[in-house]
Amino acid sequence: MEEKVKEVLESIRPSLQADGGDVEFVSVNDGGVVKVRLVGACGSCPMSTYTLKMGIERKLKELVPGVTSVEQVN
């Protein structure tokens, strides 16, 4: 599952970079919880929760079977 999660994050990355931000993969556990770190402009953006849940989490749940949620770590 980890490799597929990383592939999807790579496909999302250009959109985040266009706005001055980025996403880093941290981990995925057996329960399907993916942990990521939002960096650059995304790390301090007031819309980062929206980006995380409606963008990254939605895409990962859609494309990677077993992903249950995405959480941000600092």
ChimeraX attribute file (.defattr): number of C-alpha atoms within 10 A of each C-alpha:
attribute: neighborCount
match mode: 1-to-1
recipient: residues
	/A:1	13
	/A:2	13
	/A:3	9
	/A:4	13
	/A:5	20
	/A:6	16
	/A:7	14
	/A:8	15
	/A:9	19
	/A:10	15
	/A:11	10
	/A:12	17
	/A:13	16
	/A:14	14
	/A:15	12
	/A:16	17
	/A:17	15
	/A:18	9
	/A:19	11
	/A:20	13
	/A:21	19
	/A:22	21
	/A:23	22
	/A:24	16
	/A:25	17
	/A:26	13
	/A:27	15
	/A:28	18
	/A:29	11
	/A:30	9
	/A:31	10
	/A:32	18
	/A:33	16
	/A:34	21
	/A:35	17
	/A:36	20
	/A:37	17
	/A:38	22
	/A:39	18
	/A:40	14
	/A:41	15
	/A:42	21
	/A:43	18
	/A:44	11
	/A:45	14
	/A:46	10
	/A:47	10
	/A:48	18
	/A:49	16
	/A:50	12
	/A:51	16
	/A:52	21
	/A:53	16
	/A:54	11
	/A:55	13
	/A:56	22
	/A:57	19
	/A:58	16
	/A:59	18
	/A:60	24
	/A:61	16
	/A:62	11
	/A:63	13
	/A:64	17
	/A:65	12
	/A:66	14
	/A:67	22
	/A:68	14
	/A:69	18
	/A:70	19
	/A:71	17
	/A:72	18
	/A:73	11
	/A:74	8
